[in-house]
């Protein structure tokens, strides 16, 4: 497990270095673009970029649906890392993965807040939003313009890579989440892992709900 934690740490350093040194340069209009996309002033913005930007808002909610329960057995404030990822994406998730410990168990009451983030209805809402965004981006987007911006804009370039990074990193939480719910079939893991975005979204829509469990004694609690 130590080698995986080290690997996530090195990946974080490498991704941070690439984003700040090797990615295309920042463009003068980047801040205005971010403000306009965040406030709904979408006139003149490529729908492909808008769809990607909004999908990057789906990912943190999806990670919260894994990390609230994972954080029950961690010394780290798991939810805080997921919340920070709304602004920084994988740059917040990677440090958590590098510092967390395996946590295939669950102890204590679920509670209303965790139950909210464990809700299938939240997963269904995220899935419906993602389907709409992907369909809109594919059908209405100017993909020639997207490629040009990917090659020339640091923001678009890094955001695209961030999306791919988040698609892969969620599998690091998937195995323990399955174990907490009594799902043992490896076929489920691979079916979810091999379908970017929609695999994890379908999983949170269909997975069994967490149940209240007895609190572990101190000597058996996760270190």
Residue, then its C-alpha position, 0 to 999 in steps of 0.5 A: x500500500x505504501x507504494x501506491x501512496x507514494x505513487x499518488x504523491x509523485x503523480x500530484x507533484x508531476x501533474x502540478x509541475x506539468x500544469x505550471x511549467x509545461x502546459x500551454x501559456x495562460x491567456x489574457x482572457x482566461x479570468x473573464x472566461x471563468x467568470x462568464x462560465x460561472x455566472x451564466x454569461x455563456x454567449x459566444x462560448x463554445x458549448x464543448x468548453x461549457x459542457x466540460x466546465x460544468x462536468x468538472x462541477x459534477x466530479x466533486x459531488x461524485x467524489x463526495x459520495x465516495x469520500x464521506x463514508x471513506x473518511x469515517x475511518x481516516x484521520x484526514x478530513x476527507x470531505x474537506x479535500x472533496x470540497x476543495x476539489x470544486x475549485x482545484x479538481x484532482x490537485x485536491x484529490x491526489x493529496x488525499x489519496x496519498x495520505x489516506x489508509x485502506x478503509x474497507x469497513x464502516x462503523x457507527x451510525x450513518x446519520x442524515x448528512x452521510x445518508x444524503x451523500x449516499x442517496x441514490x437520488x443524488x446519483x440519479x440527478x448527477x447522472x441525468x445532468x452528465x448525460x445532458x451535458x455530454x450530449x450537448x457538448x458533442x452535438x453543439x460543440x465546435x470541436x475544431x475550436x476546442x482542439x485549438x484552445x486545448x493547444x493554446x490555453x493553459x486553462x482549457x488544457x489543464x481542465x481537460x487533463x484534470x477531467x481525465x485524471x479524475x476519471x481514473x483516480x476514483x477507482x482508488x476509492x471504489x474497492x473499499x466502497x464496494x467492501x463497505x457494502x458487501x460487494x465482492x464481485x471483481x466484475x463490478x469493479x472492472x465494469x465501473x472502472x472501465x467506463x469513464x464518468x458514467x461507470x461511477x455514476x451508474x454505480x452510485x445509483x445502484x449500489x446498496x445503501x450503507x447501514x448503521x454498524x456497531x462502533x469499533x472498539x479502540x483496539x480494532x479501529x483503523x489506525 
